[in-house]
């Protein structure tokens, strides 16, 4: 069987598996890697006991705990791997607002791993709040660094006649986005390989992004933000967006910032560019202290804390930018 046929067969099986899990009422909220490790290390959690242990907690399992149709779909989807005398799933399934999203299994050590976690939930919360108060309808939107595709799905469902581009440089992320959009029954998401907006054309009403923002020695796509303390990609997204937004078009950027000596280096890096480009903006710390364990790594020796922040910037030459 040709590779294209094998991939199509695997995707079809994965879509059927996701539909089955949804129909059976599967629910799982995915936590940080540190919390995941702590929970899995508890006595009794060494081996999966049910479906959520397999697909949510990425625990090794005996085939006997799964229904035969689930195991068959996993085999067809090629998401089973041997773990001693047991097996493990190479995918995870997370849920939010009734939707199910496939992404990479824990631990996400691979360079092309597709991440989903607390940042995803905070990002979607910020996007939902923005969409509730957005004045103008969106006809063309882009999600930069789409990952598993939850923001693209939310945008497509809220703006059913809009063209929504889900952009990523990670082919695994684009694959998951296509599958997850089909699971969510949205048809106006196009998953496209693009470095920021570089491989797209035209202007947008709305650009959103939840980029990697950590300093990561392994340079994993989903985690490494580049630049000083991981802020390089976030700054680059602001630069790209301000050249491609239509009049009154907006950027919503959810990211993380390592605060140094009480100062916010990301905000300092982008405010003059936003002002000069004729943008008004709103900036808020959604969570003042995330991933505190990272402060023990050499990369963050000068950082006091890492904050989750949301920048919303709108092109309007009549406005003066403000924080």
JOHUDA-V899272 format. One line per field, one symbol per residue. phi: phi as a letter, one per 40 degrees, with the letter a starting at -180 (. if undefined). burial: I if it has 16 or more other ideal C-beta (glycine too) atoms within 10 Angstrom, else O. A space follows every 50 residues. Layout:
BEGIN
phi=???
burial=???
END
This chain:
BEGIN
phi=.cdcccccccccccccccccccccgdaaccbcdccdccccccdgbcbcba cccccbcfccacdccbddcccccccccfbbbcbgcbbbccbbbbbafgcb bcaccccccccbcbcaaddcccdcccccccccbcccccbabbbcgcfcgc ccccccccbcbccbcbbacbccccccccccccccgbbbbbcbcacfbcbb bgbbcabbabcdaccbccfcdcbccggcfgcdcccccccccccbccdgcb bbbbabbccbfgbbcccccbcccccccgbcabbaccacabfdcccccdcb ccccabbcbbbbbbcadccbcab
burial=OOOOOOOOOIOOIIIOIIOOIIOOOIOIOIIOIOOIOOOOOOOOOOOIOO IOIIIIIIIIIOOOOIOOOIIOIIOIIOIIOOOOOOIIIOIIIIIIOOII IIIIIIOIOOOOIIIIIIIIIIIIOIIOOIIOOOOOOIOIIIIIIIIIII IIIIIIIIIOOIIIIIIIOIOIIIIIIIIIIIIIOIOIIIIOOIOIIOOI OOOIIIIIIIIIIIIIOOOIIIIIIIIIIIIIIIIIIIOIIIOIIOOOII IIIIIIIIIOOOOIIIIOIIIOOIOOIIIIIOIOOIOOOIIOOIIOOOII OOIOIIIIIIIIIIIOOOOOIOO
END
